[in-house]
């Protein structure tokens, strides 16, 4: 029996929401499944992903084949990196403590990167919402009348003309 890690679609029309499930390859997309591993919401920026890493790692080690999208999700969450590190432990390249240290370092860097992206998105979103207000304020400052200091320059040519007429 071929076992796949794949997405199971839920949500209404044009509002997708997915469960990440383990299912027999022959079962339909939204049909019977063996176990639910998490969820994926592509409508948020960045996408909201909740995965039980331990269950996903266990199924990968048992031989479950992820679909392309699930492979990218697992890679984003670090499950494939953790599998890679544990393979190095089983080959004797380094011990488990070193593997977990590498994973926690990667995880902290990754979380910082995701938080930075979320902050940039929030800033861009608030800037786009405030753009009409900022434009109106800029227009009001441009429309303000300039101070009048020109009559001094106009008086000088008039006196020169009067002198030439005499």
C-alpha positions as CSV (number, residue, x, y, z in Angstrom):
1,X,0.0,0.0,0.0
2,X,1.5,3.3,-1.1
3,X,1.1,6.0,1.5
4,X,1.1,9.7,0.6
5,X,1.3,12.9,2.6
6,X,-1.0,15.3,0.8
7,X,-3.5,18.2,1.2
8,X,-7.2,17.7,1.8
9,X,-9.2,20.7,0.7
10,X,-11.8,22.3,2.9
11,X,-13.4,25.8,3.0
12,X,-15.9,27.5,0.8
13,X,-15.6,28.4,-2.8
14,X,-12.6,30.6,-3.5
15,X,-11.6,30.5,0.2
16,X,-9.4,27.4,0.5
17,X,-8.3,25.8,3.7
18,X,-6.3,22.6,3.7
19,X,-5.6,19.7,6.1
20,X,-2.3,18.0,5.8
21,X,-3.1,14.3,6.0
22,X,-1.6,10.8,5.5
23,X,-3.7,8.8,3.0
24,X,-3.6,5.8,0.8
25,X,-2.6,6.9,-2.7
26,X,-5.7,5.3,-4.2
27,X,-8.2,7.1,-2.0
28,X,-9.8,10.3,-3.3
29,X,-8.5,13.8,-2.5
30,X,-11.1,14.6,0.1
31,X,-11.9,11.1,1.0
32,X,-10.7,8.6,3.7
33,X,-7.4,9.3,5.4
34,X,-5.2,7.6,7.9
35,X,-4.0,10.5,10.1
36,X,-4.2,14.3,10.2
37,X,-0.9,16.0,10.6
38,X,-1.8,19.7,10.6
39,X,-3.4,22.5,8.6
40,X,-2.4,25.0,5.9
41,X,-4.2,28.3,5.2
42,X,-2.8,30.0,2.0
43,X,-5.0,33.1,2.4
44,X,-2.9,34.7,5.1
45,X,0.5,36.4,4.4
46,X,2.7,34.6,5.0
47,X,0.6,31.4,4.9
48,X,-0.4,29.9,8.2
49,X,1.0,26.5,8.6
50,X,0.5,24.2,11.6
51,X,2.2,20.8,11.5
52,X,3.0,18.2,14.1
53,X,6.7,17.8,13.4
54,X,7.1,14.6,15.3
55,X,4.2,12.8,13.5
56,X,5.4,14.1,10.1
57,X,9.0,13.0,10.7
58,X,7.7,9.6,11.9
59,X,5.7,9.1,8.7
60,X,8.6,10.2,6.5
61,X,10.9,7.7,8.2
62,X,8.2,5.0,7.6
63,X,8.3,5.8,3.8
64,X,5.3,8.1,3.2
65,X,5.8,10.1,0.0
66,X,4.8,13.8,0.3
67,X,3.3,15.6,-2.7
68,X,5.2,18.6,-4.1
69,X,3.2,21.2,-2.1
70,X,3.5,19.2,1.1
71,X,7.2,18.7,0.5
72,X,7.6,22.5,0.3
73,X,5.5,23.0,3.5
74,X,7.6,20.4,5.4
75,X,10.8,22.0,4.1
76,X,9.5,25.4,5.3
77,X,8.7,24.1,8.7
78,X,12.1,22.3,9.0
79,X,10.8,18.7,9.0
80,X,12.9,17.7,6.0
81,X,16.0,19.3,7.5
82,X,15.4,17.4,10.8
83,X,15.1,14.2,8.8
84,X,18.4,15.0,7.1
85,X,20.1,15.7,10.4
86,X,18.8,12.4,11.9
87,X,20.1,10.5,8.9
88,X,23.5,12.0,9.7
89,X,23.2,10.8,13.3
90,X,22.3,7.3,12.1
91,X,25.4,7.2,9.8
92,X,27.6,8.3,12.7
93,X,28.6,11.7,11.3
94,X,27.7,13.5,14.5
95,X,25.8,12.8,17.7
96,X,22.1,13.6,18.4
97,X,22.9,16.6,20.6
98,X,24.8,18.3,17.8
99,X,22.0,17.6,15.4
100,X,19.4,19.2,17.8
101,X,21.7,22.2,18.3
102,X,21.9,22.7,14.6
103,X,18.2,22.4,14.2
104,X,17.4,24.9,17.1
105,X,19.9,27.4,15.5
106,X,18.2,27.0,12.1
107,X,14.8,27.3,13.7
108,X,15.5,30.5,15.5
109,X,17.0,32.1,12.4
110,X,14.0,31.0,10.4
111,X,11.5,32.4,12.9
112,X,13.4,35.7,12.8
113,X,13.2,35.8,9.0
114,X,9.4,35.0,9.1
115,X,8.8,37.7,11.7
116,X,10.7,40.2,9.6
117,X,8.5,39.3,6.5
118,X,5.4,39.6,8.6
119,X,6.5,43.0,9.9
120,X,7.3,44.3,6.3
121,X,3.9,43.1,5.1
122,X,2.1,44.8,8.0
123,X,4.0,48.1,7.3
124,X,3.2,47.9,3.6
125,X,-0.4,47.2,4.3
126,X,-0.8,50.1,6.7
127,X,1.1,52.4,4.3
128,X,-1.3,51.5,1.5
129,X,-4.3,52.1,3.8
130,X,-2.9,55.5,4.9
131,X,-1.8,56.6,1.4
132,X,-5.0,58.6,0.6
133,X,-4.9,60.4,3.9
134,X,-1.2,61.3,3.4
135,X,-1.9,62.5,-0.1
136,X,-4.7,64.8,1.2
137,X,-2.4,66.3,3.8
138,X,0.4,66.9,1.2
139,X,-2.1,68.7,-1.1
140,X,-3.3,71.0,1.7
141,X,0.3,72.1,2.5
142,X,0.9,72.8,-1.2
143,X,-2.2,74.9,-1.5
144,X,-1.3,77.3,1.3
145,X,-0.7,80.9,0.0
146,X,2.9,82.1,-0.2
147,X,3.9,85.2,1.8
148,X,3.6,88.5,-0.1
149,X,7.0,90.3,-0.5
150,X,6.8,91.3,-4.1
151,X,5.6,95.0,-3.9
152,X,9.1,96.2,-3.0
153,X,10.5,95.0,-6.4
154,X,7.5,96.5,-8.3
155,X,8.1,100.0,-6.7
156,X,11.6,100.4,-8.0
157,X,10.8,100.3,-11.8
158,X,7.9,102.7,-11.4
159,X,10.3,105.4,-9.9
160,X,12.8,104.9,-12.7
161,X,10.1,105.5,-15.3
162,X,9.0,108.7,-13.5
163,X,12.6,110.0,-13.5
164,X,13.0,109.4,-17.2
165,X,9.8,111.2,-18.0
166,X,10.9,114.4,-16.3
